[in-house]
């Protein structure tokens, strides 16, 4: 399914009565233009926050970054973190994302 047909499908789904408010969507033409170096945020849902913090130190290496706890679930089993890294190019950005996804205790990366 192409990008345009996927957008059309979402548009049709959201246009049905009783659905969430309709928002106009547009298909991207190619890749977005991202000026590098830039600060790139990653939102992370994880189980063992201490282990994930230690893994993040190894993943980002010498890159300038900040790591902030955004909160936790009511049971305290899931923590929400925001990692903001100054990335030099798309390859580094994608490599960091892939490493975060593969980290034990990480449940989701956005």
Buried (B, 14 or more C-beta within 10 A) or exposed (E): EEEEEEBBEEBEEBEEEEEEEEEEEEEEEEEEEEEEEEEBEBEBBBEBBEBBBEBBEEBBEEBEBEBEEEEEEEEEEBBBBBBBBBBEEEEBBEEBBEBBEEBEBBEEBE
